Amino acid sequence: ADLLLLSSSEPLNLVYIETAELDGETNLKVKQALPVTGDLGDDIEQLADFNGEVRCEPPNNRLDRFMGTLTYAGQKYPLDNEKILLRGCTLRNTEWCFGLVLFGGQETKLMQNCGKSTFKRTSIDRLMNVLVLCIFGFLVFMCLILAIGNYIWEMNNGSNFTVFLPREDGNSAGFSAFLTFWSYVIILNTVVPISLYVSVEIIRLGNSFYIDWDRKMYYSRSDTPAEARTTTLNEELGQIKYVFSDKTGTLTQNIMTFNKCSINGKSYGDVYDCTGQRLDISEYKDPADFSFNPLADPRFMFYDHSLVEAVKLENPEVHAFFRLLALCHTVMAEEKKEGELFYQAQSPDEGALVTAARNFGFVFRSRTPDSISVVEMGNQRSYELLAILDFNNVRKRMSVIVRSPEGKLSLYCKGADTIIYEKLHQSCRKLMDVTTEHLNEFAGEGLRTLALAYKDLDEEYFSQWKQRHHEASTTLEDKESKLDELYEEIEKDLLLLGATAIEDKLQDGVPQTIEQLAKADIKIWVLTGDKQETAENIGYSCNLLREEMNEVFIISGHSPEDVRQELRNAQNSMKPNGAVNSLLLFEDMGKHVNLIKDEVADGEYGLVINGHSLAYALESSMELEFLRTACLCKAVICCRVTPLQKAQVVELVKKYKKAVTLAIGDGANDVSMIKAAHIGVGISGQEGMQAVLSSDYSFAQFRFLQRLLLVHGRWSYLRMCKFLRYFFYKNFTFTFVHFWFGFFCGFSAQTVYDEWFITLYNLMYTALPVLGMSLFDQDVDEIWSFQHPQLYIPGQLNLYFSKKAFFKCAIHSCYCSLVLFFIPYAALQDTVRDDGKDVADYQSFALLTQTCLLFAVSIQLGLEMSYWTAVNTFFVLGSLAMYFAVTFTMYSNGMFLIVPSAFPFIGPFQPGITSSRCTPGFPLLGKSDPF
């Protein structure tokens, strides 16, 4: 059940929980009961007499939000997510707690999130369903032809047999044709691939095991193997055309280190030699000395000694800078031994910033819901925590309001520079220009940046604001918008302190992976929340953007008209002759455009678009312009995008491009993108397991993506296509021989093979060889797959299996069946022995035809197979050996004597033999036959 926390065993009624089953995050989180209910403690009688009234939102699936009020003892108290224990969370470091059940059973948020997931199906699945329906229609068509043939034969020739085979009353030629139709439905039903779907699932399961067992996709540092979380999408891994990737934690390591900062217009972090030349920090071996701080983290490295000196000289702006970093966060501190602090942060960014403040003398020590304890330059100080203005993807900033031990009220805010700059006081204009230069410099080096600002608050104003905040918190109608208005009101006229720059290094092998995927004609779009300069720099670092490109277009318009014009200018540069006509086509057809064809630009181009421009580009009136421009480029980077925009971009490509998409990410903000794409890949990194839990495939490093696609994906697609072509071929060839035989047996629905062969053909004689090919076949080995990534392109174009390939297979089967029927028929038709008796009879013809059929399909399998293994060879030769063993056993005198009723052919396999217990074989119909 979902509970309202009433009291707990911990001081201040705190509860520590782990939410791994809800969001995949393993760091501890803190919940706190209301003080008024916390006084109930563990007194069962008082808890039983509790008569409060809770009014809250109806059951929903929002794990991160709760709105409600508690009315108790005549007072109304606001309830939010910090006071709720959800079903699925685990209690840690807490002896006991009591709660009030709010939702139970299916109404809990956990169960509300267990709704129907979107069922992903491959393009081959959809094509197979269409083909099976067509095959069933073709079966009906063949049966109609044979039924009509039976009617005509009965009308013309059937009367010749009524003398010795009189018809029963009412059995007309029409009734005979009706029965013949259904008889042929039964006989020819093998043309409908009933066992196809079972075989397909076995193949997919086997190829999924190959991914799970691949040691080259195992990451030893985190003990993380690759995992195929679904078995239904393997072959689609060989058809990917567009890859949508997050940046942080996906292309980069998401292990943050505090690298540089700008404080009051001065940049810190670079190291210079005596001549003024900047040194490479990676080669510099003289880190700053933090021995003045006994609580410093020994793993923290910073090389600019001037910042340490500024801290020691008690520079007020520097102290305010690090005081903000020590106070404005949601990090939890754990101190197992005196002085040994361990920080648990919900994001690596926060952990890096708090660790930096710790080393520079502003040590975050502990927190309660009402206070934050900080050691400032060796002095213990406790700040009263009055309000937390939460970070979200819309606000892109976080603020705290605290009261210092001296009673001074302050608001500290950190967030994206573009957002913070809008909130600054006019007096910060000059400082903002200098800080902007530093920010651009940091972003140019691929660093993640945040701006920091603060303001002092008037006590009287804050009291009024706090009252309005309480009223907004206790309302159930439009609560979020009212709180946002209050946040906007107080977060203005801020004073700029500076900016931070955090380094997030690229993962190993990312540039090589992107280069390989580009050679395979896979287009990579990076969708990131970072600022434009940072994303651009990472794009060049990982070979997504290259200096050799003709041009990299920057779309940064602030109005729909500006964005549209920038997109058109880019189109004119890439395709000077085709842009105008194509745009007119879009405008004329409007929403009726179903697909946008692939176009080739005159050169190689890249596209970078920021968040506010993307919002305009995704509008229905402009989405086609944006998509066509982006698809002409080799690489696309979308900056400052929200999780919703990530999903919208994926949906746009799916809607208008006939292509298979893959989304890869590592955090909760990538879940919507992962679910929207045809295939979702989760990276188990530093941001919890939410992306992995929502994905179809998962591994630990981005570089494994090239092996997943170029090796496992291509092999899976190739094997599945070969299996389908061969499966349809062997079934069609087997069935069409029946069809041709119908014209020579008076359309009597007699089978051309014996019953045992019909039973064992798909079950024993041809099942294992085709499965062996589908599980072990390789056209080239993995080394060649990497050396020649262009081999991946046929899968993108659906060249190995399509409607065209299916009809070629059907025509091939029709030809083979004609040869397999008419050559044995002609060879045995007029043959006689030296004593004048027929050499061949029906039994002889059936045996010869089915033997030829089995050899023909086995040889065809051998021609299809590119990679012979011991298992494949054993399956093929073993199936042929099994056929001969069964045939000679079934046609022996011994088996006939044991079970005579099981043999349609009477006697041993000796054409024309006669004996006291055997009757002559059935004669093969020839020219002299009346039909």
Secondary structure, DSSP 8 states (H G I E B T S, - for coil): -EEEEEEESSGGGEEEEEEHHHHSEEEEEEEE--HHHHTTTT-HHHHHT---EEEE--S---TT---EEEEETTEEEEE-GGGEE-TT-EEES-S-EEEEEEE-GGGSHHHHT-S-------HHHHHHHHHHHHHHHHHHHHHHHHHHHHHHHHHHTGGGGTTTS---TT--HHHHHHHHHHHHHHHGGGGS-TTHHHHHHHHHHHHHHHHHH-GGG-BTTTTB--EE--SS-GGGGGSEEEEEE-STTTTB----EEEEEEETTEEES--B-TTS-B--GGG-------TT-TT--TT-----HHHHHHHHTT-HHHHHHHHHHHHSS--EEEEEETTEEEEE-SSHHHHHHHHHHHHTTEEEEEEETTEEEEEETTEEEEEEEEEEE---TTT-EEEEEEE-TT--EEEEEEE-HHHHHHTB-GGGHHHHHHHHHHHHHHHHTT-EEEEEEEEE--HHHHHHHHHHHHHHHT--SSHHHHHHHHHHHHS-SBEEEEEEEEE--B-TTHHHHHHHHHHTT-EEEEE-SS-HHHHHHHHHHTTSS-TTSSEEEEE--SSHHHHHHHHHHHHHHH-TTTHHHHHHHHHHHGGG---------SS-EEEEE-HHHHHHHTSTTTHHHHHHHHHHSSEEEE-S--HHHHHHHHHHHHHH--SEEEEEESSGGGHHHHHHSSEEEEE-SSS-SHHHHT-SEEES-TTHHHHIIIIIIHHHHHHHHHHHHHHHHHHHHHHHHHHHHHTTTTT----SS-HHHHHHIIIIISHHHHHHHHHH--SS-HHHHHH-GGGGHHHHTT-SSSHHHHHHHHHHHHHHHHHHHHHHHHHHSS-B-TTS-BS-BHHHHHHHHHHHHHHHHHHHHHHH-SS--HHHHHHHHHHHHHHHHHHHHHTSHHHHHH-GGG-SS-SSS-TT---SS-----B---TTS--
